[in-house]
Amino acid sequence: MDPYIIREVTEKAEIQLVVSLQNSIWGRTNTTPFPFLVASIQNGGIIIGAFLKEELVGFCYSFPGFHQKEIYLVSHMMAVKEEDRNAGLGFKMKEKQKEMALERGYTKIIWTFDPLESRNANLNIAKLGGVVKTYYSNHYGDMEDELNGGLPSDRLLLEWDIGKRSDNRHPEGEQIHSLVTWETRGEIPIPLSFDVLSIKANTYKVPVPKDIHTIKEIDFAAAETWRIMHRNVFTQLFVRGYIIHSFQKTNEPVNYYIVSLNKENE
């Protein structure tokens, strides 16, 4: 039996627990304050909590968004306590968020995530079925919390169409050209150069290190190189009409984003 309970958070005492959990993970500088959370859920926002008995061990917070006559849900923050991060709570909270969003009339959920966070990419793209068409350079400015400190806060914008079933598998049996060459120095993968689409194809792959946090601890310059490489490659891909639609896990020190030409642009 699953010991975790995934449910909506509406009581003010539990909302305060969400604030405390944010503070323990990011510190007080990059968190959403209690009054903002209360106002949000009173106006179309949703907070999902993951509970182990009575303890809040994870949360997912979202608020309404609007752009060019389209209304959607903006999933702004999600976090799980370190000791509970292998329990699949991120996926479970996102599924609960989807369920509640559909009940309230939303058909789309968006959020940003760090392109260097391979684990998040696998959840967002491979498991949930989101796609990416947009890259934001240093989106949040300088962030000095423990998770983000040091690197520019570049982000990918994920779009999750919850109104339809998505199929984000990568082409089976097909040799996909990698746009970035890399090598291992010690135990760290290092990007070497990137190919500016000299080989014309509908589908490419872009590597991402499996553990960027260890790389930052051992060789921060290598982490910076990965950041700038991703910025250059994805910016060019998106301008040329490609989207990230799949994610491939491997036995190598890197995983791969799979990008293809957006069929809507054909």
C-alpha positions as CSV (number, residue, x, y, z in Angstrom):
1,M,0.0,0.0,0.0
2,D,1.3,3.4,-0.9
3,P,2.1,5.3,2.3
4,Y,1.8,8.7,0.6
5,I,-1.4,10.7,0.2
6,I,-1.7,13.1,-2.7
7,R,-4.4,15.7,-2.3
8,E,-5.4,19.4,-2.7
9,V,-4.2,21.9,0.0
10,T,-6.7,24.6,0.9
11,E,-6.4,25.0,4.7
12,K,-4.3,27.9,5.8
13,A,-2.4,25.9,8.4
14,E,-1.3,23.5,5.6
15,I,-0.5,26.4,3.2
16,Q,1.9,27.6,5.9
17,L,3.5,24.2,5.8
18,V,4.0,24.7,2.0
19,V,5.8,28.0,2.8
20,S,8.0,26.3,5.4
21,L,8.9,23.5,3.0
22,Q,9.9,26.1,0.3
23,N,12.1,27.8,2.8
24,S,13.9,24.6,3.7
25,I,14.6,23.8,0.1
26,W,15.3,27.2,-1.5
27,G,15.8,29.6,1.4
28,R,13.6,32.6,1.9
29,T,14.8,34.6,-1.2
30,N,13.1,32.6,-4.0
31,T,9.8,31.4,-2.4
32,T,6.2,32.3,-2.8
33,P,4.8,34.0,0.3
34,F,1.8,32.9,2.3
35,P,-0.5,35.8,1.2
36,F,0.2,35.1,-2.5
37,L,-0.6,31.4,-2.1
38,V,-3.9,32.2,-0.3
39,A,-4.9,34.8,-2.9
40,S,-4.0,32.4,-5.8
41,I,-6.1,29.4,-4.7
42,Q,-9.1,31.8,-4.1
43,N,-8.8,32.8,-7.8
44,G,-8.3,29.7,-9.8
45,G,-4.9,28.5,-8.5
46,I,-4.2,25.0,-7.2
47,I,-1.9,23.6,-4.5
48,I,-1.3,19.9,-4.4
49,G,0.4,18.3,-1.4
50,A,2.1,15.0,-0.9
51,F,1.7,13.8,2.7
52,L,3.4,11.0,4.6
53,K,1.0,10.5,7.5
54,E,0.6,14.1,8.7
55,E,3.9,15.4,7.3
56,L,4.0,17.5,4.2
57,V,6.9,16.1,2.1
58,G,6.1,17.6,-1.3
59,F,4.0,20.2,-3.0
60,C,3.0,21.5,-6.4
61,Y,1.7,25.1,-6.8
62,S,0.0,26.6,-9.8
63,F,-1.9,29.8,-10.7
64,P,-4.0,30.9,-13.7
65,G,-2.3,32.3,-16.8
66,F,-3.5,34.2,-19.9
67,H,-1.9,35.0,-23.2
68,Q,-3.4,36.0,-26.6
69,K,-6.9,34.9,-25.5
70,E,-5.7,31.5,-24.3
71,I,-6.2,30.6,-20.6
72,Y,-4.0,28.0,-19.0
73,L,-2.6,26.9,-15.6
74,V,0.9,28.0,-14.8
75,S,2.7,25.4,-12.6
76,H,5.1,27.6,-10.9
77,M,6.8,25.5,-8.2
78,M,7.2,21.9,-7.3
79,A,9.5,20.3,-4.7
80,V,9.9,17.1,-2.7
81,K,12.0,16.6,0.5
82,E,15.3,15.0,-0.4
83,E,14.6,11.7,1.5
84,D,11.4,11.2,-0.4
85,R,12.6,12.0,-4.0
86,N,12.7,8.4,-5.2
87,A,9.0,7.7,-4.4
88,G,7.6,9.0,-7.7
89,L,5.9,11.9,-6.0
90,G,6.5,14.4,-8.7
91,F,4.6,12.3,-11.2
92,K,1.8,11.6,-8.8
93,M,1.4,15.3,-7.9
94,K,1.4,16.2,-11.6
95,E,-1.3,13.6,-12.4
96,K,-3.4,15.0,-9.5
97,Q,-2.8,18.5,-10.8
98,K,-3.9,17.4,-14.3
99,E,-7.1,15.8,-12.9
100,M,-8.0,19.0,-10.9
101,A,-7.2,21.3,-13.8
102,L,-9.4,19.4,-16.2
103,E,-12.3,19.5,-13.6
104,R,-11.9,23.3,-13.5
105,G,-11.9,23.8,-17.3
106,Y,-8.2,24.1,-18.1
107,T,-6.9,22.3,-21.1
108,K,-3.2,23.3,-20.9
109,I,-0.6,23.5,-18.1
110,I,2.8,25.3,-18.6
111,W,5.9,25.6,-16.5
112,T,9.6,26.3,-16.8
113,F,12.4,24.0,-15.8
114,D,16.2,24.0,-15.9
115,P,17.4,22.3,-19.1
116,L,20.4,20.8,-17.2
117,E,18.1,19.0,-14.8
118,S,17.9,15.6,-16.5
119,R,15.6,14.1,-14.0
120,N,13.1,16.8,-14.4
121,A,13.3,16.6,-18.2
122,N,12.5,12.9,-18.1
123,L,9.5,13.5,-15.9
124,N,8.2,16.5,-17.9
125,I,8.7,15.1,-21.4
126,A,9.0,11.3,-21.4
127,K,6.5,10.6,-18.6
128,L,4.0,13.4,-18.7
129,G,4.2,14.1,-22.4
130,G,4.9,17.8,-22.5
131,V,6.7,19.5,-25.4
132,V,9.1,22.5,-25.5
133,K,9.2,25.2,-28.1
134,T,10.8,28.1,-26.1
135,Y,14.1,28.8,-24.4
136,Y,14.5,31.6,-21.8
137,S,18.1,32.9,-21.2
138,N,18.7,33.8,-17.5
139,H,14.9,33.8,-17.0
140,Y,14.8,34.6,-13.3
141,G,18.1,36.6,-13.1
142,D,20.6,35.7,-10.5
143,M,19.4,33.0,-8.1
144,E,21.6,32.3,-5.1
145,D,19.8,29.5,-3.5
146,E,21.5,26.1,-3.0
147,L,19.9,24.5,-6.1
148,N,20.4,27.3,-8.5
149,G,23.3,29.4,-7.2
150,G,26.1,30.2,-9.6
151,L,24.7,29.4,-13.1
152,P,22.5,31.8,-15.2
153,S,18.9,30.8,-14.6
154,D,18.2,29.6,-18.1
155,R,14.9,27.7,-18.5
156,L,12.9,25.7,-21.0
157,L,9.1,26.4,-21.2
158,L,7.2,23.2,-21.1
159,E,3.7,23.0,-22.6
160,W,1.5,20.2,-21.5
161,D,-1.7,19.7,-23.4
162,I,-3.8,17.9,-20.9
163,G,-6.9,17.9,-23.1
164,K,-5.5,15.1,-25.3
165,R,-3.3,12.1,-25.0
166,S,0.2,12.7,-26.2
167,D,2.8,10.3,-27.7
168,N,6.3,11.5,-27.1
169,R,8.2,8.4,-28.1
170,H,11.4,8.9,-30.1
171,P,11.8,7.0,-33.4
172,E,12.7,3.4,-32.8
173,G,15.6,1.8,-34.7
174,E,16.6,5.2,-36.2
175,Q,20.1,6.5,-35.9
176,I,19.6,10.1,-34.6
177,H,22.4,12.6,-35.2
178,S,23.7,14.3,-32.0
179,L,24.2,18.0,-32.5
180,V,26.8,18.1,-29.7
181,T,30.0,16.1,-29.3
182,W,31.2,15.4,-25.8
183,E,33.9,13.4,-24.0
184,T,34.4,12.1,-20.5
185,R,37.2,13.6,-18.4
186,G,37.5,11.6,-15.2
187,E,33.8,10.8,-14.5
188,I,32.5,14.1,-15.9
189,P,31.0,14.5,-19.4
190,I,32.3,17.6,-21.1
191,P,30.7,19.2,-24.2
192,L,33.2,19.8,-27.0
193,S,31.4,21.4,-30.0
194,F,28.0,21.7,-31.5
195,D,26.9,21.2,-35.0
196,V,24.8,24.1,-36.5
197,L,22.5,21.8,-38.3
198,S,24.9,21.0,-41.1
199,I,23.4,17.6,-41.5
200,K,19.8,18.2,-42.7
201,A,17.3,16.0,-40.8
202,N,13.9,16.1,-39.3
203,T,15.1,14.8,-36.0
204,Y,18.2,15.4,-33.9
205,K,19.3,14.7,-30.3
206,V,21.0,17.0,-27.8
207,P,22.9,15.5,-24.8
208,V,22.3,16.6,-21.2
209,P,24.5,15.4,-18.2
210,K,22.7,13.0,-15.9
211,D,24.0,14.8,-12.7
212,I,24.6,18.5,-13.1
213,H,24.9,19.0,-9.4
214,T,27.9,16.7,-9.1
215,I,29.5,18.5,-12.1
216,K,29.0,21.9,-10.4
217,E,30.7,20.6,-7.3
218,I,33.7,19.0,-9.1
219,D,34.2,21.3,-12.1
220,F,32.0,24.4,-12.2
221,A,33.5,25.6,-15.5
222,A,32.2,22.4,-17.1
223,A,28.7,23.2,-15.8
224,E,28.9,26.7,-17.3
225,T,30.0,25.2,-20.6
226,W,26.9,22.9,-20.6
227,R,24.7,25.9,-19.9
228,I,26.1,28.0,-22.7
229,M,26.0,25.1,-25.1
230,H,22.4,24.4,-24.4
231,R,21.5,28.0,-24.8
232,N,23.2,28.2,-28.2
233,V,21.8,25.0,-29.6
234,F,18.2,25.2,-28.4
235,T,17.9,28.9,-29.4
236,Q,18.9,28.0,-32.9
237,L,16.7,24.9,-33.0
238,F,13.6,26.7,-31.9
239,V,14.1,29.6,-34.3
240,R,14.2,27.0,-37.1
241,G,11.0,25.4,-36.2
242,Y,12.1,22.4,-34.1
243,I,10.5,21.3,-30.8
244,I,11.6,19.0,-28.0
245,H,9.1,16.2,-28.1
246,S,10.9,13.2,-26.4
247,F,13.6,12.3,-24.0
248,Q,15.9,9.3,-24.1
249,K,17.6,7.8,-21.1
250,T,20.9,5.9,-21.7
251,N,23.6,4.0,-19.9
252,E,26.1,6.8,-20.8
253,P,27.0,9.8,-18.5
254,V,24.4,11.8,-20.5
255,N,20.8,11.4,-21.6
256,Y,19.3,13.0,-24.7
257,Y,16.7,15.5,-25.6
258,I,15.0,14.5,-28.9
259,V,14.0,17.3,-31.2
260,S,12.0,17.3,-34.4
261,L,10.5,19.8,-36.8
262,N,7.2,21.0,-35.5
263,K,4.5,19.5,-37.8
264,E,2.4,22.6,-37.3
265,N,5.0,24.6,-39.1
266,E,5.3,22.2,-42.1
